[in-house]
Amino acid sequence: MESCLFCEKEIKFASLGSKDASRAYCPQCGEYEVSRTAIVTIIHNHLSERQKANISGWLVENQDFEINTTNFNNFLINLSTPSFLNKADKLLTYIAKQSGYAGSSIKYDPKFMSHSYSMNPFELEAVIEYLGETNRVLAEGGNYYFEHEYKITPNGWIHLDQISKNNEHSNQGFVAMWFDDSIRALYDEAIAPAISDAGYDPHRVDLREHNDKIDDEIISQIRKSKFVVADFTGHRGGVYFEAGFAKGLGLEVFWLCRDDDLKDLHFDIRQYNCIVWNDSKKEELRKRLTARIESVLSHGNNS
Ligand SMILES: [Zn+2]
């Protein structure tokens, strides 16, 4: 048995021969992939307990993420720590998702730890205690939090309705782009670090699943975001949809396009101030995107 790089739970690693990477199946962080060189980098970095908790929390929200040294150094080590209230809301949202409907209850599972971005059982217990004190969750049975069953109260469901309409405190930037091999590095080398440098946390949907499939997960992640970064290279219908949906919600959208694809940009988009990039200008794109986000929204909370 090996242990998870972030939560230290005993887990299984499956080697992915073709990719020189391993796939981790962690009861707390969920599934992620990590390259061989990234494993060495992660171990050498001696992450703090807080950094590990933040990465574990981010991974459980960004399932099937492929960790490499670039994205690890560029933004995973700088992820922000959610506020206490935000941790409580995240855990409440997870319990809601697991229970499915008002009135049902669920058993404790190890993902309570990652969804609440808790470093240890003490922190998790404080979050659970708060959810009880505010009458949002009812915990019953057993002496310890991990023996309890959890049920969201009607008051808790109402609170969830309210926070889904109001994401002004969100620190998430949703990334809408074409996940094609030709522009895949753009995310790791420019977009994600630019969002991180501006003080926010990047969020993208699974590479393999996405490509024009709009599902409930995408809709709910956009709803939870503070803004959207949309790259129109490849002119995917999904990207147009996600940017338009975000605009309709009143979210800020930052527009990007590779220079050779600009000519095909849909007419309605051209009125927006698009950041144009090409492969030799990724570093410049990173700086310009950070500056644009900071000038429109001011610096985020990931310190
Ligand atoms: Zn883990």
Residues whose N, C-alpha, C, O or C-beta is under 5 A from the ligand:
A	BS01	ZN	C4 F6 C7 E8 C26 Q28 C29
